[in-house]
Amino acid sequence: MSTTAATGQPIRQRDHKVYQGTIAYLSHKKDRMNEERGREFYTLVVHGDGSRTMTVHTEIDDRPSVHRDAIYSLDKEWLPLDCMMRLTVGDKFMGTGWMKFHNGWAECETFTATEGRVSQKMDTTGRLKTFQNHAIACDSWHFKHYDFAKGGIQRISQVLLSSPDHRGATGPLFYEIGINMTYVGKETVTVGAGTFEAYHCQFPGTKELPEEHPPYEVWITADGEFTFLKGGVAGYMQTYYELTSFTEVAMK
């Protein structure tokens, strides 16, 4: 491998790792059991210092269809840094925006088909712990801030969403809630992407939205990376999500 004359280090810097994954969206309603209703494709870059960026494309086929592209970054402590998003609903432009998270406040600059140009600034208690951009691949990251040794229902009192809609089909604009999380136990889970040791977790339900979100169960890798493996939402939604592929991209 070629090196630089000044430092003797390799010319190419490869301190990071790259992963690619796909998630299937299925219905678990009786009349649509296991019918594909959407999908998600993502690339995750984990940098040498532990910070990470996920670029994710989401498609929901159920009318009105939803297409969402997001680039979401966390620092080495898994705290949100920034997020860029673009959203179409019913195959028409809905909105595009940029969010930045600071110590004590967060800002959003966005343009939507409904609201036009909007600038938001919101106070946060120190650094915001977690942000919800509605990508299923990022849902499991909330549990980085859960104390598994303690167990029981634990709450993150301040979470910002890009949309209060259950499908993330509005905005993008900040919407503030709190979320409850709990841990069921450790299990061995097999999904399309393989067999993994997993934490079985739950979001018991969120009443702080315009429409209450039903309970949501998720299985997450127990390797410290908190990779989403599978999940299901109860109530009127009856949806199921599964990691169908997950690979590290080899660097030659």
C-alpha positions in Angstrom: 0.0 0.0 0.0 1.3 3.5 -0.9 2.4 5.8 1.9 2.9 9.5 2.2 6.5 10.7 2.2 5.9 13.1 5.2 4.4 10.7 7.7 5.0 7.2 6.3 1.3 6.5 6.9 -0.9 4.9 4.2 -2.3 7.4 1.6 -5.8 6.0 2.0 -7.4 6.5 5.5 -9.6 3.6 6.5 -10.3 4.2 10.1 -14.1 3.7 9.7 -16.3 0.7 9.1 -19.3 0.5 6.7 -22.4 -1.6 7.0 -25.4 -2.1 4.7 -28.8 -3.4 5.7 -32.3 -3.9 4.5 -35.6 -4.1 6.5 -38.8 -5.6 5.3 -42.1 -3.9 6.2 -44.9 -6.5 6.5 -48.6 -6.5 7.5 -49.8 -8.8 10.3 -53.5 -8.0 9.8 -55.5 -11.2 9.2 -56.6 -10.2 5.7 -53.0 -9.2 4.7 -50.8 -11.6 6.8 -47.2 -11.2 5.8 -48.0 -9.0 2.8 -45.1 -6.7 2.0 -46.1 -3.1 2.6 -42.8 -1.3 2.4 -39.0 -1.6 2.9 -36.0 0.3 4.1 -32.4 0.4 2.8 -29.6 1.8 4.8 -25.8 2.4 5.0 -24.2 2.9 8.4 -20.7 4.4 8.7 -19.0 3.9 12.1 -16.0 6.2 12.4 -12.9 5.5 14.3 -13.9 7.7 17.2 -17.2 5.9 17.7 -19.4 8.5 16.0 -21.8 7.2 13.4 -23.9 8.3 10.4 -26.8 6.4 9.0 -28.1 7.2 5.5 -31.6 5.5 5.1 -34.2 5.3 2.4 -37.7 4.3 3.5 -40.6 3.3 1.3 -44.2 2.7 2.6 -46.5 1.4 -0.2 -49.8 1.8 1.6 -51.8 4.8 0.3 -50.8 7.5 0.5 -47.4 6.2 -0.2 -44.4 7.5 1.8 -40.8 7.9 0.6 -38.3 9.3 3.1 -34.6 9.9 2.9 -32.6 10.7 6.0 -29.0 11.3 6.9 -28.7 11.1 10.7 -25.5 11.4 12.7 -24.6 10.7 16.4 -21.5 11.5 18.3 -19.4 8.8 20.1 -21.7 9.0 23.1 -24.6 8.2 20.8 -26.1 11.7 21.2 -27.7 13.3 18.1 -25.6 15.7 16.1 -27.7 16.5 13.0 -30.2 15.1 10.6 -31.1 16.0 7.0 -34.5 14.8 5.6 -36.6 14.8 2.5 -40.2 13.5 2.4 -42.7 12.7 -0.3 -46.3 11.5 0.5 -48.7 10.2 -2.2 -45.8 10.5 -4.6 -45.8 14.3 -4.2 -43.3 16.5 -2.4 -44.1 17.0 1.3 -41.1 18.6 2.9 -37.3 18.9 3.3 -35.4 20.0 6.3 -32.2 20.1 8.3 -31.9 19.7 12.1 -29.0 20.5 14.4 -28.6 19.6 18.0 -26.6 21.7 20.4 -26.0 21.8 24.2 -29.2 23.2 25.6 -31.1 23.8 22.3 -32.0 22.4 18.9 -32.8 24.1 15.6 -34.7 23.1 12.5 -34.7 24.8 9.1 -37.4 23.3 6.8 -39.7 23.9 3.9 -42.9 22.0 3.6 -45.8 21.9 1.1 -48.2 22.7 4.0 -46.3 25.3 6.1 -43.9 26.8 3.6 -40.6 28.0 5.1 -40.3 27.4 8.8 -37.4 28.0 11.3 -37.7 26.4 14.8 -35.6 26.7 17.9 -36.4 24.5 20.9 -34.8 24.4 24.4 -33.3 21.0 25.5 -32.1 19.9 28.9 -28.4 19.8 28.1 -27.7 17.6 25.1 -30.8 15.9 23.6 -30.5 12.1 24.3 -32.3 10.9 21.2 -34.1 12.0 18.0 -36.8 10.1 16.1 -36.6 10.4 12.3 -39.1 7.5 11.8 -36.5 5.2 10.2 -37.1 1.7 11.7 -33.4 1.1 11.6 -32.9 3.9 14.1 -35.7 2.8 16.5 -33.4 0.5 18.4 -30.8 3.2 19.1 -33.1 4.7 21.7 -32.2 1.8 23.9 -28.6 2.9 24.1 -29.9 5.1 26.8 -31.6 2.3 28.7 -30.1 0.8 31.9 -30.4 -3.0 31.3 -29.0 -3.8 34.7 -31.8 -1.8 36.4 -34.6 -3.0 34.1 -38.2 -2.0 34.5 -40.0 0.9 32.7 -37.6 3.7 32.1 -38.4 7.1 30.6 -36.6 9.5 28.4 -38.5 12.7 29.2 -37.5 14.7 26.2 -37.4 13.3 22.7 -37.8 15.3 19.5 -39.6 13.8 16.5 -39.5 14.8 12.8 -43.3 14.2 12.7 -46.0 13.3 15.2 -47.6 11.1 12.5 -47.2 7.4 13.1 -45.7 6.9 9.6 -43.7 10.1 9.8 -45.7 11.4 6.9 -45.8 15.1 7.8 -43.2 17.8 8.2 -40.3 17.4 8.7 -40.8 19.6 11.8 -39.8 19.2 15.5 -42.5 17.7 17.7 -41.6 17.1 21.4 -42.7 14.0 23.5 -41.3 11.7 26.1 -41.0 7.9 25.6 -41.2 4.9 28.0 -39.1 1.8 27.4 -38.8 -1.5 29.1 -36.8 -4.7 28.8 -38.3 -8.2 28.6 -35.2 -10.4 28.4 -32.3 -11.8 26.4 -33.1 -14.2 23.5 -31.6 -15.9 20.5 -33.3 -14.5 17.4 -33.2 -15.7 13.8 -34.2 -13.2 11.1 -33.4 -13.1 7.4 -30.1 -11.5 8.1 -29.0 -14.4 10.4 -29.1 -15.5 14.0 -28.2 -13.1 16.8 -28.1 -12.8 20.6 -30.7 -10.1 21.2 -32.4 -7.9 23.8 -36.2 -8.2 23.7 -37.5 -4.7 24.5 -40.8 -2.8 24.4 -42.1 0.7 23.9 -45.3 0.2 26.0 -47.2 2.9 24.1 -47.1 6.6 23.6 -50.1 8.7 24.7 -48.4 12.1 24.0 -49.0 12.0 20.3 -52.2 13.4 18.6 -53.2 9.7 18.2 -51.9 7.3 20.8 -49.2 5.0 19.4 -49.9 1.3 20.1 -47.4 -0.9 22.1 -44.3 -1.7 20.0 -42.0 -4.7 20.6 -38.4 -4.7 19.3 -35.5 -7.1 19.3 -32.0 -5.5 19.3 -28.5 -7.0 19.0 -26.9 -7.5 22.4 -23.4 -6.7 21.1 -23.4 -3.0 22.1 -24.3 -1.9 18.5 -28.0 -1.9 19.1 -28.8 -3.1 15.6 -32.5 -3.5 14.9 -33.4 -7.1 14.2 -37.2 -7.3 14.2 -40.3 -5.6 15.7 -44.0 -5.5 15.7 -46.7 -2.9 16.5 -49.9 -4.0 18.1 -53.3 -2.3 18.1 -54.8 -0.9 14.9 -51.5 -1.0 13.1 -50.6 -4.8 13.2 -47.3 -4.2 11.4 -44.1 -6.3 11.5 -40.5 -5.3 10.5 -37.5 -7.7 10.0 -33.9 -7.2 9.2 -33.5 -9.2 6.0 -29.8 -8.5 5.2 -26.9 -6.9 7.1 -23.3 -7.0 5.9 -20.1 -5.2 6.5 -18.7 -3.7 3.3 -15.2 -5.1 2.7 -12.6 -2.5 1.9 -9.8 -3.6 -0.4 
